[in-house]
Amino acid sequence: MSAQAIAHSMEELSAKALPASRKVCADKCAAEYRPLSSGFVSTFVSDWAERRQCNLSGHNALYARKQFKAGEVLCEFGWRDLLEYPTYLTVQTGEDKHILLAPEWLEHINHSCEPNVLFNTATFKLEALREVQPGDELCFFYPSTEWAMSSPFECKCCKPSCLGLIAGASQLSREQLGARRLTDFIANRLDERDAGASSDSPSNSNSD
Ligand SMILES: C[S@@+](CC[C@H](N)C(=O)[O-])C[C@H]1O[C@@H](n2cnc3c(N)ncnc32)[C@H](O)[C@@H]1O
């Protein structure tokens, strides 16, 4: 189906998808960047994804139009440009390697501390981390790909495990990262960091 824009009313919105708990969250903190209040314009960007743009803030988010099982691939991704430095739009694929995503609309995927997708930068596939239903917002955990973000922000995902300030994996402890899936690049960087930290610790230094 070709891309088409549909204006949704507030009534349609609340009747459609938001469970009561999410509605409270949306009312409390989403107006600034999430297109869940004041209505939104929806654009079908593919047969499985829809971009919603908030009428009030102009911020975008990407929503699923299809069901995906955990582990399923939503799409392959590539890059329009490769930068040596991060921007708020880039995804890190290696040391000094930051891509501007292709297709471009993938950059509307917001961060959540309880993500449902992962940009796997080893395979260049966008993977579902758990079951995704049509109408679910697609979110990834930004520190799963980003070591040191150019534009840290205070997270508004409103999830129970929300970490607050999101600045990249370099700013998070193992405990904070928990069991979240990370790219191979970030997992390796953490191993290097923690190996460096333990060899620096006084208990490991030979003072004899
Ligand atoms: C690549 S953009 C994501 C899409 C963006 N919302 C848009 O309008 O196109 C990344 C920016 O979105 C905002 N953002 C994404 N997830 C967020 C979250 N959970 N809490 C607060 N801001 C978020 C931050 O400003 C971040 O720098």
PDBQT file of the ligand as one rigid body, heavy atoms in Angstrom, charges set to zero:
ROOT
HETATM    1  C1  LIG A 301      16.694   9.715  16.588  1.00  0.00    +0.000 C 
HETATM    2  S1  LIG A 301      15.576  10.714  17.430  1.00  0.00    +0.000 S 
HETATM    3  C2  LIG A 301      14.188   9.652  17.701  1.00  0.00    +0.000 C 
HETATM    4  C3  LIG A 301      12.962  10.106  16.973  1.00  0.00    +0.000 C 
HETATM    5  C4  LIG A 301      12.485  11.468  17.387  1.00  0.00    +0.000 C 
HETATM    6  N1  LIG A 301      11.535  11.346  18.494  1.00  0.00    +0.000 N 
HETATM    7  C5  LIG A 301      11.837  12.196  16.214  1.00  0.00    +0.000 C 
HETATM    8  O1  LIG A 301      11.022  13.077  16.463  1.00  0.00    +0.000 OA
HETATM    9  O2  LIG A 301      12.142  11.918  15.066  1.00  0.00    +0.000 OA
HETATM   10  C6  LIG A 301      16.361  10.703  19.007  1.00  0.00    +0.000 C 
HETATM   11  C7  LIG A 301      15.853  11.773  19.927  1.00  0.00    +0.000 C 
HETATM   12  O3  LIG A 301      14.507  11.505  20.321  1.00  0.00    +0.000 OA
HETATM   13  C8  LIG A 301      14.324  11.851  21.695  1.00  0.00    +0.000 C 
HETATM   14  N2  LIG A 301      13.963  10.632  22.451  1.00  0.00    +0.000 N 
HETATM   15  C9  LIG A 301      13.954   9.373  21.976  1.00  0.00    +0.000 A 
HETATM   16  N3  LIG A 301      13.577   8.510  22.919  1.00  0.00    +0.000 NA
HETATM   17  C10 LIG A 301      13.342   9.238  24.027  1.00  0.00    +0.000 A 
HETATM   18  C11 LIG A 301      12.919   8.920  25.353  1.00  0.00    +0.000 A 
HETATM   19  N4  LIG A 301      12.658   7.668  25.744  1.00  0.00    +0.000 N 
HETATM   20  N5  LIG A 301      12.787   9.936  26.241  1.00  0.00    +0.000 NA
HETATM   21  C12 LIG A 301      13.022  11.216  25.880  1.00  0.00    +0.000 A 
HETATM   22  N6  LIG A 301      13.418  11.591  24.649  1.00  0.00    +0.000 NA
HETATM   23  C13 LIG A 301      13.578  10.616  23.732  1.00  0.00    +0.000 A 
HETATM   24  C14 LIG A 301      15.648  12.429  22.185  1.00  0.00    +0.000 C 
HETATM   25  O4  LIG A 301      15.601  13.835  22.051  1.00  0.00    +0.000 OA
HETATM   26  C15 LIG A 301      16.643  11.852  21.212  1.00  0.00    +0.000 C 
HETATM   27  O5  LIG A 301      17.809  12.651  21.064  1.00  0.00    +0.000 OA
ENDROOT
TORSDOF 0
